Amino acid sequence: MTAATQRPDIVSQSFGSPQDPPILLIMGAMASMLWWPEAFCRQLAGRGRFVIRYDNRDTGLSTKYPLGAPTYTFEDMVDDAMRVLDDHGVATAHVVGMSMGGMLAQSVALKYPERVSALTVISSSPLGVDTSGLPGTTETYKEHSAQGGDVDWSNRQQVLDFMVKDARAISSTSHPFDEGRTRAMIEADYDRSGGLASATNHFLLKGGGPQRTVRDLVVLLLVIHGTADPLFPIEHGEALAKAVPGARLVKVEGGGHELHRNDWPQIVDAIVAHH
């Protein structure tokens, strides 16, 4: 990052052939590109797609900001997605976003419709639609999440233990929770990122852009949502699909707020079929 431009470094990685139709993966709050597992990305690439994943600001190897004082907005993160496409020489892509990344993906498709060939939103909520009448985050998850305030984010062991508990709290009710694999991935994310404290800046972000609504979407929308998601209950996915004419909703039975590898075949099939 140079002093002259203050452009952040946004680190990305691709899988597959640049000749294939591109897919841009946008992950959610506090999550680096590692939360799109490499094996998942390779499955998509194996189905004839050029797959790009990247580290959001304040995660992974991308630029970090002072803890508690991010100098960027949600809108800047929307623009980051376009920079990643530019970095890979991609004119248009199927944009896939999960959780907060799903909100970013909706904004990307609304702000840059000419760059988005299709949109997939996983485990998220409709942008610019009144969701006050929908079920909110479960009380059980709220109780767990509140414990994050007691975590010393500079203490590796405390952070790892909390993040593993978090992954368990949002996991599938249909498949066993793989604590060993989950802990290994979170350890890799922690060490690669140099800690996860700065990622908490995501919860302090201001909008920074105009009010948008997914009702104005002009690209094809696919919604993938777990029926047991404790953060955004399934009604959020249903409301999102209902808000956009022609949208398709794929329900992952017993799915939590995660990409459980047992559900990858269903998720990958749905993404590849959507174009």
N, C-alpha and C positions, 0 to 999 in steps of 0.2 A: 504494500500500500504506500503510495507516494504522498508526500506532503502537499504536492501541487493539486492532486485530483481528489485525494481522500477516498478513492474508490476501494471498496473492501475487496479482499480476496474471497472468491466463492469457489471452493474446490469441488470438482466433479469427477465422475468416472463413468465410462461407457462400456457396454457389453454388446457383442454381436457386430454385424456388418453395417457400416454407414449407408450402404445401398438399400437396406431394409427400411420399412416404415418406422419412424422414430416414436418412442414413448418417453416422456419426461416424468419422472417420479418425484413428487414433493412430499416430504415427511412433515410430521406435526411438531408441536411445541416440545422443546428440550431435546429433540431427536436429530442425531446426525444421519448421514446416509446409511450407516450400518443397520439402522432399523428397517431398511429395505434389504433383507438378507441377500448376500451374494448368490446363494443357490436359487433364491426366488428370481433374481434378475436374470440369471443364466437360463432358467426355465422359460422366461418370456423371450429371451434372445433365441433360444432353441426353437421357438415357434415362429421364427422369421421376423423378429422385431429388433430394432436398434435401440437399446435401453440406456437411458442416462439417469443417474442418481447423483445427488449433490448434498453437501453440508450446508444447511442454513447458517446464516450469521450466528455467531455465538455458540456454534457447535463444531465438532470435528476439527478439521484443519482450516476452516474458514476464519475470517477476522473475528476477534473477540473484542468486547467493549467493557468499560468499567462496570463492575458489579453494582446493580441497582440504578444504573444511569445510562441506559442505551440511548445512543444519539441517532437512532434510525426509527422508522415507523413500519407498520404493517404494509403500507404502500411501497416502501423501499423493497420489502421482501417479495412483493408482487413483481416488481421490476427485475429483481435478481433472477427470477425464472427465465425472463427473456434474455438476460445476459448469458445464462448457461446455454440456452439454445444457440445464441450467436457464437459462443466459444466453440461449439461443435459444428458450426456451419449448417445448422438446421433451420429451415424457413418456417415449417409448420410441424406440429407434433400432436400426438394424442397425449393430453395432459392428465395424469393420474395423481390425485392428492388424497392424503389420509389425515383424519382428525383436523388439527389446525391447518395442515397442508391441504385438506379438502376445502377449507374456507379460502386459502390462498389460491387454489386451483380455480375456484368459482370466479374470484376476482380477476385472475389472469384471463380466463375465457371471456369475461365481460369487457375488460380493458383492451385486450389484444385479440379480438375474434379472428382477425386475419392470420394469426399465428397458431391457432388451435384448431386441429382437424376433428377432434372429438374430446369429450370430457368424461372422466370417471371419478366419482367421489366416494371414498370409503370411510365409513365410521365417522360421519360428520353431521352437519346441520345446515339447513338452507340459509343462504345469505340474503339479508334484507327482507325476511319473511317473519311475521309475528309468530314466535314459538312459545309465547308465555302460557298458552293453554296445554302445552305438551308436558309429559313427565320429564322431570329433571334428573340430574345425576343422583344415583341411589344414596340413601343415607349411610349405608355401609361404606361406600367408596368415599363419601365426604369425610367420614370419621378417619379413615386411613389417610386421606390426603392432608388433613389438618396436621398430622404428625410430621409432615415435611417441614413445618415451621420450627421443629425442634432439632432438625438435622444440622450438624456442623458440616457445611458443604466443602470444607477444606480437609475433612477427615475421610480418607478413601474408604475405610471399612464401613463407617456409618452410611456413606452415600451408597455404596454397593448393596448393603443390607436393605436400605430403604427402597432402592430402585427394584430390587428383586421382589420385595413385598408388593411394590406397585404393579409390577408385571403380573404377579399372581392375582392381585385384586381385580385386574381388568381382563383376566384370561377366560378362555372358552369354558363353558359348562359341559360341553360334549366330549372334550378330549383331555387327557391327563396333562398337567402342567409339568413341563420339563425344566426343573430348577437348575440342573447342571448346565444345560445348553444356554439357558437364559442368563445365568450368572457369568458364564464365559463371554457371552456377547457384551454384556454390560461392562465387564472388566476391560474388554478390548476397547469399548467406546470411551471409557474413563481414561484409560492410558493414552489412547490416540489423541483425545481431545485435551489432555493435560488437566483433567478435572472437569466437572460438570457444573460448577457454580455459575459461570457466566450464562449458561443456558437458561437459568431461571429468569434472565432478563426478558424472555419471551412473554412472561406473564405481566410485564409492565408496559407493553407496547401500546402506543396510540395508533389510531387509524391512519391519519395522514392523507387520506384520499377522499374522493366524493362518495356519497352514499350510493351503494349499488344494490340491485336485487336480482336474484337468480331468475326471476320471472322474465327478465329481458334477454335471457340466454338464446343465442341463435345457433349453437352447435348441438350435436346429439349428446344426450346425457345418459350415462349409466350410473346407477347408485348401487353400491354393494354395502350391505349392513348386517352385522350380527344380531340375531334375535335376543341375545342376552348381554348386549352392550350396556355396562353400568354407567358410562360417562354420557353418551348420547343414546338413550333408549331407542329402540327400533322405530318408534313413532317419528323420530327426527328424519330418518331415512325415508319413511313413507311420505312425510310432508314435503321433503325435497323432491321426490319423484312426482308427487302430485302437482307441484308448483310449475313444472316444466312440461308442456305438451310433448308427447311422444317419448318421454323418458322411460327407461326400463329399470325396474328394481329387482335386484338379486338378493334374496335373504339367505344368510349363512346360518343354518339352524344351530342354535346353541353357541353361536360365535360371540366372542367378547369384543373388546376394543383392541384388537391385535390381528396379526397375520399368522395364524397358527398353521404350521406346515401341513397338518392333516387337511386343511381347507385350501391349500394352494391349488390343487387341481381345479376345483370349482372357480376360484378367483381368477386364475390364469386363463381358463377357458372363456370366462365372461369378458375379460379385458381384450383378449385376442379377437373375439367375435364382434367386438364393438368398434366400428370404424365407419 
